[in-house]
Amino acid sequence: MKKRKDFAASLHMLFSLLVVIGVSIMYSNSHYGEGIHWITHETYEDTPDFTRQLNSDIDDIFNYVKYKEVFETNGKLDYSKPIVRVMEGPGTTTEYTVDEMIRRAKSLGYYLNEQFKVSGGQPASGDEDSYVRVDYRAYEPDFKVTEPGDAFLTMNQLAQEVLTHLGNYYSFYYRFIQNPGNLKFEVLYRNTDEDYKLYSNVSGKNVNDFKAMGKYLYVTGEALYVDSNLSTVPKNISSQLEQMNPYNNGNYHMTIAVDTSYPHKDAYAYAAASYDRMRLLFITGMISLCLGILGCAATLYVLVNLTGHPDAKKVSRPMERIHRLPAESCLILFFVAALLALFLANRLAYKIIHLFLSDEQWDYGELALRVLIYYAAGLSASLSLLKRYKEGNLWSGSLTCRGLKNLSLYVKNHRFTTRIMLSYILFLVFNVVMIMAFAFLLFTYSSLESRILMGAVVLLFFCLDFLVFHQMYKNAWATDQINDALLNISRGDTTYKIDTLTFNGKERELAEHINHISTGLETALQEKVRSERLKADLITNVSHDIKTPLTSIINYVDLIKREKIQDPKIQGYLDVLEQKSQRLKTLTEDLVEASKASSGNLKLEITSIDFVELIHQTNGEFEEKFALRHLELVSSLPAESILIEADGRYLWRVLENLYNNAFKYAMEHSRVYVDITVEGNMAVFTMKNISQSPLNIRADELTERFVRGDVARTTEGSGLGISIAKSLAELQGGDLRLYIDGDLFKAGVAFPIKK
């Protein structure tokens, strides 16, 4: 049983960890907080991440269109195009080309890294870093000066600025034009068939081709709506198209599509793959959570059933000591253990968590560990309380119960008069409060009539209180007298009488009834004693009178058998006579012994006896006898000695009667179980067997005389064995108890252990 419980506890811990793992996977998922709807009804293209990426790319497309006009001529990068115009002095303006500004930036140590961002550089020196007024920037044609200082820059700063914009152009060109991606776009501004501007990273595609790719967006200058299957249409796309229109007409369109089959490795493909991984991880977390919850529920059910199970007798000593503590002490112990675990977690475990988790997940990791500690401590405390509940000592073994019992001693062990005094003190406190209230009213109202009336009420209140106290005291005194009478009668003094002249009312009637009960008990007791004496005398006398002729019969039968009669028929008759006479002799001896045992007319020689050794000897005596009826004797005896105080002869007689009873009435080819256990300060010997005949009788009836479990009386026996054993056990200070459960017969003999 202990192994099963330990196995269930280990499984419960594993399933608890599975719950934590499942929750951790779901919590760390980027889609945490969206519920589970997104798993079955949402794709990456429906997510805000896709919308944000597309909006960013649309902005980049417009920037590319702008930069294309700035840095390209006839579709190719033109380094000779003027890029800025500055005023270096009064009336002196100079234009600088892209190439000039790039070479100036290079001379300053600036360059574009792999991400096309400006890197490097060194401080400018001398006159080369003089301020100039910037009149025009090709990449910001609509630039307007809001502050006087905004128009002035150094040439070095201007070179770095031009290089930055050129890096942006390279970045857009690299992403949209040079490398194939899943985003396809086309922007067309048309003045005439020969005069138009086309910006695109795909050729030979019409609108339907774009729509067939997956997610698309189609905007024209002639329509007031946006044709799109996106979940969220980007804002201001029409206004941006209109602002960048060089022909000032409505003959333009913009078509954007994302190929949702993701044939190319770009930001969309990586995000879609990450989304699918997040979906798979979330589903894995859900499965782990569900399996963990189901496993926890199943193993918790097993633990609840196994905790406090009657077969689970052997537990580890530390847990046994914990279960012996009061319930409140046990709860405090688990609480202290939880605090210690939290302290160790704060000092050590949290540091280990920080090594494996990112800083934004530290709080969750610490929370998960705290929850596990709380759960382990709470589960242990709950199982401990459940064990006490099943064993029936949850309340009786608690400090609260002991405290209430000790508190009740202050009232319970006092006489009724003392109790009424305590009650009156409480009543008096109440009256004092009432008097103070009356006094407040008395001194609040100033009229003479009000004060006289309130004083009269107070006086009457005191008089009524005194009358109540006097009556309650008389009732308590009468109750004390009745309690003393009942106490004496319960102790065996059936001649005790109450003087009813000092009582009146219901108390007098109750005292008279108690006197009648005392008289009736005394009469019944005397009749019982007289009947038992006559019965014992009758049994003794009859048994003695039967013994003399019975002895003669047995002797003459023995003499006849010695004549060696050859007639087998007569020889059979003699065997029957011998068998029946011996049975009659045994019956008379049992009658005499039962009479002596029940009356206590036996001389006992009490000595110290090794109970375990005596059972070993008895097993050896009856082992061959049991084999005649194919009964297997199975014993479970402790290895150490258990000393009791009893008379060895009569204790042997008790055990002999029980073993003979099992030999006579146990089912053939079955087992007889014998064991010795220690229950408190008692050594309990138990014998169990399956009855051969149905036991349609109560256990207490078997201890009566001449009652046999074999109702048909097909076996030998007087029906006195169990009765004699019970009487002999009680005379020696022991106790014999019988239990019947269907055909299972169980006999137990208990003796106090010698200290």
C-alpha positions in Angstrom: 0.0 0.0 0.0 2.8 2.4 0.8 4.5 1.7 -2.5 1.3 2.5 -4.3 0.9 5.7 -2.4 4.5 6.7 -3.1 4.0 5.9 -6.8 0.8 7.9 -7.0 2.6 10.8 -5.2 5.5 10.7 -7.7 3.1 10.6 -10.6 1.2 13.6 -9.1 4.4 15.6 -8.9 5.2 14.8 -12.6 1.7 15.8 -13.7 2.0 19.0 -11.7 5.2 19.8 -13.5 3.4 19.0 -16.7 0.8 21.6 -15.8 3.5 24.2 -15.0 5.3 23.4 -18.3 2.0 23.7 -20.3 1.1 27.1 -18.6 4.7 28.3 -19.1 4.6 27.5 -22.9 1.3 29.2 -23.3 2.3 32.2 -21.1 5.6 32.8 -23.0 3.8 32.6 -26.4 3.6 35.9 -28.2 -0.2 35.3 -28.7 -0.8 35.0 -24.9 -4.0 37.0 -24.1 -5.7 36.3 -27.4 -7.5 33.2 -26.1 -7.7 30.1 -28.2 -9.8 31.5 -31.0 -6.8 32.4 -33.0 -5.6 28.8 -33.2 -8.5 27.6 -35.4 -10.0 30.8 -36.9 -6.9 33.0 -37.5 -4.0 32.9 -39.9 -0.8 35.0 -39.9 -2.4 37.3 -42.6 -5.2 38.2 -40.1 -2.8 39.2 -37.3 -1.8 42.7 -36.3 1.8 41.8 -37.0 1.1 41.2 -40.6 -0.8 44.5 -40.8 2.0 46.4 -39.1 4.6 44.9 -41.5 2.5 45.7 -44.6 1.9 49.3 -43.4 5.6 49.7 -42.8 6.4 48.3 -46.3 3.8 50.6 -47.9 5.5 53.6 -46.3 8.8 52.3 -47.6 7.4 51.9 -51.1 6.3 55.6 -51.1 9.8 56.5 -49.8 11.3 54.4 -52.6 9.2 56.2 -55.1 10.5 59.5 -53.7 14.1 58.4 -53.5 14.0 56.9 -57.1 13.2 60.4 -58.4 16.0 61.8 -56.3 18.8 59.4 -57.1 18.0 57.8 -60.5 17.9 59.0 -64.1 16.1 56.7 -66.6 15.9 54.0 -64.0 19.6 54.0 -63.0 21.5 55.5 -60.1 22.9 58.8 -61.3 25.7 60.2 -59.1 25.9 63.4 -61.2 22.5 64.6 -60.2 22.4 67.7 -58.1 21.3 66.8 -54.6 21.7 70.0 -52.5 22.1 73.8 -53.1 23.8 75.9 -50.5 24.5 79.6 -50.0 28.2 80.0 -49.0 28.2 83.8 -48.9 26.1 86.8 -49.9 24.8 86.2 -53.4 27.0 83.0 -53.8 25.1 79.7 -54.3 26.6 76.4 -55.1 25.0 73.1 -56.1 26.5 69.8 -55.1 26.0 66.5 -56.8 25.5 63.1 -55.2 29.0 62.1 -56.1 30.5 65.2 -54.5 28.6 64.7 -51.3 29.5 61.0 -51.1 33.2 61.7 -51.6 33.0 64.4 -48.9 31.4 61.9 -46.5 34.0 59.3 -47.4 36.8 61.8 -46.6 35.3 62.1 -43.2 35.4 58.4 -42.6 31.7 57.6 -43.1 30.5 54.5 -44.8 27.4 52.3 -45.1 27.4 49.0 -43.2 25.6 45.8 -44.2 22.3 47.2 -43.0 22.9 50.4 -45.1 23.2 52.5 -42.0 25.8 55.3 -41.7 28.8 54.2 -39.6 32.3 55.5 -38.9 33.2 59.2 -39.1 35.6 61.5 -37.4 35.4 65.1 -36.1 35.7 67.8 -38.7 38.6 70.4 -38.4 39.4 73.8 -39.6 37.4 75.8 -42.1 36.1 72.7 -43.7 33.4 72.5 -41.1 32.0 76.0 -41.6 28.2 76.6 -41.5 26.3 77.2 -44.8 22.7 78.0 -45.5 20.9 75.2 -47.3 18.5 76.5 -49.9 17.4 73.2 -51.4 17.4 69.5 -50.8 16.3 67.2 -53.6 15.1 64.5 -51.1 13.1 67.2 -49.2 11.7 69.5 -51.9 9.0 70.8 -49.6 11.2 71.7 -46.7 10.2 74.9 -45.0 12.2 76.7 -42.4 10.3 77.2 -39.1 13.3 78.4 -37.1 16.2 80.5 -38.3 18.7 78.0 -37.2 17.1 75.1 -39.2 18.5 76.4 -42.5 22.1 76.3 -41.3 24.3 73.2 -41.3 27.9 72.4 -41.7 29.1 70.8 -44.9 30.1 67.7 -42.9 26.7 67.4 -41.4 25.1 67.9 -44.8 27.3 65.1 -46.3 26.3 62.8 -43.5 22.7 63.6 -44.1 22.9 62.9 -47.9 24.7 59.6 -47.1 21.9 58.6 -44.7 19.3 59.2 -47.4 21.3 57.3 -49.9 21.5 54.4 -47.5 17.8 54.5 -47.2 17.5 54.3 -51.0 20.0 51.4 -51.1 18.0 49.6 -48.4 14.7 50.0 -50.3 16.3 49.0 -53.6 17.9 45.9 -52.0 14.7 44.8 -50.4 12.1 45.5 -53.1 14.1 45.4 -56.4 17.3 43.6 -56.2 16.2 40.6 -54.1 13.0 38.7 -54.8 10.4 38.9 -52.0 6.9 37.9 -51.3 5.7 41.5 -51.5 4.8 42.7 -55.0 3.8 46.2 -55.9 3.1 48.5 -58.8 2.6 52.2 -58.7 1.7 53.9 -62.0 1.1 57.6 -62.7 0.0 58.2 -66.3 -0.3 61.5 -68.2 -0.4 60.0 -71.7 0.4 56.6 -73.2 4.0 57.8 -73.8 4.3 60.0 -70.7 4.0 58.0 -67.5 5.9 57.0 -64.4 6.0 53.3 -63.3 7.4 52.0 -60.1 7.3 48.3 -59.7 9.3 45.2 -58.6 7.3 42.8 -60.9 6.5 42.9 -64.6 3.7 41.5 -66.8 1.1 41.3 -64.0 -2.4 42.6 -64.1 -4.7 43.3 -61.2 -6.1 39.7 -61.3 -2.6 38.3 -61.1 -2.0 40.4 -58.0 -5.3 39.2 -56.4 -4.4 35.6 -57.1 -1.3 35.9 -54.9 -3.2 36.0 -51.7 -3.6 39.3 -49.8 -3.9 42.3 -52.0 -4.8 46.0 -52.1 -5.8 48.0 -55.2 -6.2 51.7 -55.2 -7.1 53.9 -58.2 -7.4 57.7 -58.6 -10.8 57.2 -60.2 -12.5 55.2 -57.4 -13.5 56.4 -53.9 -12.9 53.0 -52.3 -10.0 50.6 -51.8 -10.4 47.2 -53.3 -8.7 44.9 -50.7 -9.2 41.6 -48.9 -7.0 42.7 -46.0 -8.5 42.5 -42.5 -7.4 46.2 -41.9 -6.9 48.6 -44.8 -4.0 51.0 -44.3 -5.0 54.6 -43.7 -4.1 57.6 -45.8 -2.9 55.5 -48.7 -5.1 57.4 -51.2 -3.9 60.7 -49.9 -0.3 59.7 -50.2 -0.8 58.6 -53.8 -2.5 61.9 -54.6 0.3 63.9 -53.0 3.0 62.2 -55.0 1.1 62.5 -58.3 3.3 64.5 -60.7 0.5 65.0 -63.4 -2.3 66.4 -61.3 -4.9 64.0 -62.7 -6.8 60.9 -61.6 -5.1 58.5 -64.0 -3.0 56.5 -61.5 -3.2 53.3 -59.5 -1.3 51.4 -56.9 -1.5 47.6 -56.6 0.1 45.7 -53.7 0.0 42.0 -53.0 1.6 39.5 -50.7 2.2 36.0 -52.0 0.8 34.0 -49.1 2.4 30.8 -50.3 5.7 32.5 -49.3 8.0 31.1 -51.9 10.8 33.6 -50.9 12.6 33.9 -47.6 11.8 37.4 -46.4 10.3 39.1 -43.4 6.8 37.8 -44.2 8.0 34.2 -44.7 9.9 34.2 -41.4 7.0 35.8 -39.5 4.5 33.2 -41.0 6.8 30.4 -40.0 7.2 31.9 -36.5 3.4 32.2 -36.3 3.0 28.5 -37.2 5.6 27.6 -34.6 3.8 29.7 -32.0 0.6 28.0 -32.9 2.2 24.5 -32.5 3.8 25.5 -29.2 0.5 26.9 -28.0 -1.3 23.7 -28.9 1.5 21.7 -27.3 1.1 23.8 -24.1 -2.7 23.2 -24.2 -2.2 19.4 -24.5 0.4 19.5 -21.8 -1.9 21.5 -19.5 -4.9 19.2 -20.2 -2.9 16.0 -19.7 -1.4 17.5 -16.5 -4.8 18.5 -15.1 -6.3 15.1 -15.9 -3.3 13.3 -14.5 -3.3 15.5 -11.3 -7.0 14.9 -10.8 -6.6 11.1 -11.3 -3.5 10.8 -9.0 -5.1 13.1 -6.5 -8.1 10.8 -6.4 -5.9 7.8 -5.8 -4.0 9.7 -3.1 -7.2 10.7 -1.4 -8.3 7.0 -1.4 -5.0 5.7 -0.2 -4.5 8.3 2.5 -5.7 6.9 5.8 -6.5 3.6 4.2 -7.0 0.9 6.9 -4.6 -1.5 5.1 -1.9 1.2 5.1 -0.5 0.3 8.5 3.2 0.8 7.9 4.4 4.3 7.1 7.7 5.9 7.4 8.6 7.0 10.9 8.9 10.8 10.2 5.5 10.9 8.6 4.1 8.8 11.5 5.5 11.3 14.0 4.0 14.2 12.0 0.5 12.5 12.0 0.7 12.1 15.8 0.9 15.8 16.2 -2.3 17.8 16.8 -3.9 19.1 13.6 -3.0 22.7 14.3 0.6 21.9 15.0 0.7 19.9 11.8 -0.6 22.9 9.8 1.9 25.2 11.5 4.7 22.8 10.6 3.7 22.7 7.0 3.4 26.5 7.0 6.9 26.8 8.4 8.2 24.4 5.8 6.6 26.5 3.1 8.2 29.6 4.5 11.6 27.9 4.6 11.2 26.7 1.0 10.3 30.3 0.0 13.4 31.6 1.8 15.6 29.0 0.0 13.9 29.9 -3.3 14.6 33.6 -2.7 18.2 32.9 -1.8 19.1 30.2 -4.4 16.3 29.0 -6.7 15.5 32.5 -8.1 19.1 33.0 -9.0 19.1 29.7 -10.9 15.9 30.7 -12.7 17.5 34.0 -13.8 20.3 32.0 -15.5 17.9 30.2 -17.8 15.1 32.8 -18.4 15.3 36.2 -19.9 14.8 39.2 -17.6 11.2 39.8 -18.8 10.3 36.2 -17.8 11.9 36.3 -14.3 8.7 37.4 -12.6 6.7 34.5 -14.1 9.4 31.9 -13.3 9.5 33.1 -9.7 5.7 33.1 -9.5 5.6 29.5 -10.9 8.0 28.3 -8.3 6.1 30.0 -5.5 2.8 28.4 -6.7 4.5 25.0 -6.7 5.7 25.5 -3.1 2.3 26.7 -2.0 0.6 23.8 -3.8 3.0 21.2 -2.3 2.6 22.5 1.2 -1.2 22.8 0.8 -1.5 19.3 -0.6 0.6 17.8 2.1 -1.4 19.6 4.8 -4.7 18.6 3.2 -3.7 14.9 2.9 -2.6 15.0 6.6 -5.9 16.4 7.6 -7.7 13.8 5.4 -5.8 11.0 7.1 -6.8 12.3 10.5 -10.4 12.6 9.3 -10.5 9.0 8.1 -8.9 7.8 11.3 -11.5 9.7 13.3 -9.1 11.9 15.3 -9.2 15.1 13.3 -11.3 16.8 15.9 -10.6 14.7 18.9 -6.8 15.1 18.5 -6.8 18.8 17.8 -5.6 21.5 20.1 -9.0 23.3 19.7 -10.8 20.2 21.1 -8.4 19.9 24.0 -8.7 23.6 24.7 -12.5 23.5 24.7 -12.4 20.4 27.0 -10.1 22.2 29.4 -12.2 25.3 29.3 -15.3 23.3 30.0 -13.7 22.0 33.2 -14.2 25.4 34.7 -17.9 25.0 34.4 -18.5 21.2 34.1 -16.7 20.1 37.2 -18.4 22.7 39.5 -21.6 22.2 41.3 -24.8 23.6 39.9 -24.8 26.3 42.6 -21.4 27.5 41.4 -22.5 27.4 37.8 -25.5 29.5 38.7 -23.3 32.0 40.5 -21.2 32.4 37.3 -24.3 32.8 35.3 -25.5 35.4 37.7 -22.3 37.3 37.5 -22.8 37.6 33.7 -26.4 38.6 34.4 -25.2 41.2 36.8 -22.7 42.7 34.3 -25.7 43.0 31.9 -27.6 44.8 34.6 -24.8 47.2 35.3 -24.8 48.2 31.7 -28.5 48.7 31.8 -28.2 50.8 35.0 -25.6 52.9 33.4 -28.0 53.4 30.5 -30.7 54.3 32.9 -28.4 56.7 34.7 -27.6 58.4 31.5 -31.2 58.9 30.8 -31.8 60.0 34.4 -29.2 62.7 34.2 -30.0 63.7 30.7 -33.6 64.7 31.5 -33.8 67.6 34.0 -37.5 67.4 35.0 -38.2 66.1 38.5 -41.0 63.7 37.3 -38.6 62.1 34.9 -36.0 61.5 37.5 -38.4 60.0 40.0 -39.8 57.7 37.4 -36.4 56.5 36.3 -35.3 56.0 39.9 -38.4 53.9 40.5 -37.7 51.8 37.4 -34.1 51.2 38.6 -35.3 50.1 42.1 -37.9 47.8 40.6 -35.2 46.4 38.3 -33.0 45.5 41.3 -35.9 43.8 43.1 -36.8 41.7 40.1 -33.1 40.7 39.7 -32.9 39.5 43.3 -36.1 37.4 42.9 -34.7 35.9 39.7 -31.4 35.1 41.5 -33.2 33.5 44.5 -35.3 31.3 42.4 -32.4 30.2 40.2 -30.3 29.4 43.3 -33.1 27.2 44.7 -33.4 25.4 41.4 -29.6 24.9 41.3 -29.5 23.5 44.9 -32.3 21.1 44.0 -30.4 20.0 40.9 -27.3 19.5 43.0 -29.2 17.1 45.3 -30.6 15.2 42.4 -27.2 15.0 40.8 -25.7 13.6 44.0 -28.4 10.9 44.1 -27.8 9.9 40.5 -24.1 9.8 41.1 -24.4 7.4 44.1 -26.8 5.2 42.2 -24.5 5.0 39.2 -21.7 3.9 41.5 -23.7 1.0 42.7 -25.4 2.3 45.8 -28.9 1.3 44.9 -30.1 1.9 48.5 -29.5 5.7 48.3 -32.7 7.8 48.9 -33.4 11.5 48.5 -35.2 13.4 51.3 -38.2 14.7 49.2 -39.5 16.9 52.1 -37.1 19.7 51.2 -38.3 19.8 47.6 -41.3 21.3 45.9 -42.9 21.5 42.5 -41.3 19.6 39.6 -38.1 19.0 41.5 -40.0 17.1 44.2 -41.6 14.9 41.6 -38.3 14.2 40.0 -36.7 13.2 43.3 -39.6 10.8 44.0 -39.1 9.2 40.6 -35.4 8.7 41.4 -36.2 7.1 44.7 -38.6 4.7 42.8 -35.8 3.9 40.4 -33.4 3.2 43.2 -35.9 0.8 44.8 -36.6 -1.0 41.6 -32.8 -1.4 40.8 -32.2 -2.8 44.3 -35.0 -5.3 43.9 -33.9 -6.4 40.4 -30.3 -6.7 41.6 -31.2 -8.9 44.5 -33.4 -11.1 42.3 -30.5 -11.4 39.8 -28.0 -12.4 42.4 -30.4 -14.9 43.9 -31.1 -16.4 40.5 -27.5 -16.7 39.6 -26.7 -18.3 42.9 -29.5 -20.9 42.4 -28.4 -21.6 38.9 -24.8 -22.1 39.9 -25.8 -24.4 42.8 -28.1 -26.4 40.5 -25.4 -26.9 37.9 -22.8 -27.9 40.5 -25.1 -30.3 42.3 -26.5 -31.9 39.1 -23.0 -32.3 37.7 -21.7 -33.9 40.9 -24.7 -36.3 41.0 -24.1 -37.3 37.3 -20.4 -37.8 37.8 -20.8 -40.9 40.1 -22.9 -43.1 37.8 -21.1 -41.8 34.8 -17.8 -42.9 36.2 -19.2 -46.4 36.8 -20.5 -46.6 33.2 -17.1 -45.6 31.8 -15.3 -48.2 34.0 -17.7 -51.0 33.2 -17.4 -50.2 29.5 -13.7 -50.4 29.8 -13.9 -53.8 31.6 -16.2 -55.2 29.0 -13.8 -54.1 26.2 -11.0 -55.9 28.0 -12.9 -59.2 27.6 -12.0 -59.1 23.9 -15.4 -59.9 22.6 -15.2 -61.2 19.0 -18.6 -60.2 17.9 -18.1 -57.0 15.8 -21.6 -55.9 16.3 -21.2 -55.9 20.1 -17.8 -54.3 19.7 -19.4 -51.4 17.8 -22.0 -50.9 20.5 -19.2 -50.7 23.1 -17.4 -48.0 21.0 -20.6 -46.0 20.8 -21.1 -46.3 24.6 -17.5 -45.3 25.2 -17.7 -42.3 22.9 -21.0 -41.0 24.3 -19.9 -41.5 27.9 -16.7 -39.6 27.3 -18.8 -36.8 25.7 -21.1 -36.7 28.7 -18.1 -36.6 31.0 -16.7 -33.6 29.1 -20.1 -31.9 29.3 -20.3 -32.3 33.0 -16.8 -31.0 33.5 -17.6 -28.0 31.3 -20.7 -27.3 33.3 -18.8 -27.3 36.5 -16.0 -25.1 35.0 -18.6 -22.7 33.5 -20.3 -22.4 36.8 -17.1 -21.7 38.7 -15.9 -19.2 36.0 -19.1 -17.3 35.9 -19.3 -17.1 39.7 -15.6 -16.2 40.1 -15.1 -19.2 42.4 -11.6 -19.9 41.1 -8.2 -19.5 42.7 -6.0 -17.6 40.2 -2.2 -17.6 40.2 -1.2 -14.5 38.3 2.3 -14.6 36.8 4.1 -12.9 33.9 3.6 -14.8 30.7 5.2 -14.3 27.3 2.0 -14.0 25.2 3.9 -14.5 21.9 5.7 -17.6 23.1 2.4 -19.1 24.4 0.8 -18.6 21.0 3.8 -20.3 19.3 3.3 -23.3 21.7 -0.4 -23.5 21.1 0.1 -23.4 17.3 2.5 -26.4 17.7 -0.1 -28.3 19.8 -2.9 -27.9 17.3 -1.0 -28.0 14.0 -1.3 -31.8 13.6 -4.9 -31.7 14.8 -5.8 -29.0 12.2 -4.2 -31.1 9.5 -6.8 -33.9 10.1 -9.5 -31.5 8.6 -7.0 -30.0 6.1 -6.9 -26.6 7.8 -3.8 -24.5 7.2 -2.7 -22.4 10.2 -1.3 -19.1 9.1 0.3 -17.0 11.9 1.6 -13.4 11.9 3.4 -12.9 15.2 5.8 -10.1 16.3 9.4 -11.0 16.7 9.8 -9.4 20.1 8.2 -10.7 23.3 5.0 -9.3 24.8 4.6 -9.8 28.5 1.1 -10.0 30.1 -0.1 -10.9 33.6 -2.4 -13.9 33.7 -2.9 -17.5 35.1 -1.1 -19.8 32.7 -3.5 -22.7 33.2 -6.7 -20.8 32.6 -5.2 -18.7 29.8 -4.3 -22.0 28.1 -7.9 -23.1 28.6 -9.1 -19.9 26.9 -6.8 -20.5 23.9 -7.6 -24.2 23.8 -11.3 -23.5 23.6 -10.8 -21.0 20.7 -8.5 -23.4 18.8 -11.0 -26.3 19.3 -13.8 -24.1 18.2 -11.9 -23.4 14.9 -11.1 -27.1 14.5 -14.8 -28.0 14.8 -16.5 -25.3 12.8 -14.0 -24.0 10.3 -14.5 -24.9 6.6 -12.3 -27.8 5.5 -9.4 -27.0 3.1 -9.4 -23.3 4.3 -7.0 -21.2 6.3 -7.1 -20.2 10.0 -5.3 -16.9 10.6 -3.7 -16.1 13.9 -1.9 -12.9 14.8 -1.0 -10.7 17.8 -1.1 -6.9 17.6 -0.5 -4.1 20.1 -3.4 -1.6 20.4 -2.5 1.1 22.9 -1.5 -0.7 26.1 -3.3 -3.9 25.2 -1.9 -7.0 23.5 -4.6 -8.4 21.2 -4.7 -12.0 20.0 -6.9 -12.6 17.0 -8.1 -15.8 15.3 -10.0 -15.7 12.0 -11.6 -18.5 9.9 -14.4 -19.1 7.4 -17.3 -21.1 9.0 -18.3 -24.3 7.4 -22.0 -23.6 8.3 -23.9 -20.4 7.8 -23.5 -18.0 10.7 -27.1 -16.7 11.0 -26.5 -15.7 14.6 -25.3 -12.6 16.4 -21.8 -12.5 17.8 -23.0 -11.7 21.3 -25.2 -14.8 21.3 -22.2 -17.1 20.8 -20.9 -16.1 24.2 -24.0 -17.4 25.9 -24.2 -20.9 27.3 -25.3 -23.8 25.2 -25.2 -21.8 22.0 -23.4 -23.2 19.1 -22.5 -21.9 15.6 -23.6 -25.2 14.2 -27.4 -24.9 14.5 -27.9 -28.4 13.1 -25.6 -29.7 15.8 -23.9 -32.1 13.5 -20.6 -31.7 15.3 -19.6 -32.5 18.8 -19.6 -29.8 21.4 -21.5 -28.6 24.4 -21.9 -24.9 23.4 -20.0 -23.9 26.6 -16.5 -23.4 25.1 -16.8 -19.7 24.1 -18.8 -18.9 27.3 -16.1 -20.5 29.5 -13.3 -18.7 27.5 -15.0 -15.4 28.0 -15.5 -15.8 31.7 -12.0 -17.0 32.3 -10.5 -14.1 30.2 -12.5 -11.6 32.2 -11.5 -13.2 35.5 -7.8 -12.6 34.6 -8.4 -9.0 33.6 -8.7 -9.6 29.9 -11.5 -9.4 27.4 -12.8 -11.7 24.7 -14.6 -10.2 21.7 -16.3 -11.9 18.8 -17.0 -10.5 15.3 -19.1 -12.1 12.6 -19.2 -10.8 9.0 -21.1 -13.2 6.7 -19.3 -16.5 7.1 -16.2 -14.9 8.5 -15.7 -15.7 12.2 -13.2 -13.6 14.2 -12.3 -14.0 17.9 -10.1 -11.6 19.8 -8.5 -11.9 23.3 -7.0 -8.8 24.7 -4.8 -8.5 27.9 -3.1 -5.4 29.3 0.7 -5.3 28.6 2.9 -5.6 31.6 4.8 -2.3 32.2 
